[in-house]
Amino acid sequence: HPLLGRRMPPQRELTRPDGTRTRVAELLHAARGVLIATDGADGTGSKAAQLAQDWADRIDIVTGTWSSGTSGPAGPQAQAVLIRPDGYVAWTAPGSDSDLTDALTRWFGAPHPPARPL
């Protein structure tokens, strides 16, 4: 994917499920990793968001759709994008040679499954 290893364009907009729009730059303010998951025909974005739950203590998982008029290199074909805290793209779907688990472990450490109630 053309964005892999490059800075995610900060002006890219995402429409959240509640209808609000947010720019990538706003998502990076917390200085945490961000997984942006959008849904394509095969559900890749939803699968990525579900898989990333074990890293939710270190990354923000954001769902939505790319807003129209902000296509560019991370256009609608990028169903999931993992962004490091410095704004660089660590993984995309489609487009990465490794799977999401490998990328999450490489950049954010081993998974920590959510605590299970007793």
Secondary structure, DSSP 4 states (H G I P E B T S, - for coil): -TTTTSBPPTT-EEE-TTS-EEEHHHHTTTSSEEEEEE--TT-HHHHHHHHGGGGTTTEEEEEEEEPTT--GGG-TT--EEEE-TTSBEEEEETT-SS-HHHHHHHHH-S--PPPPP-
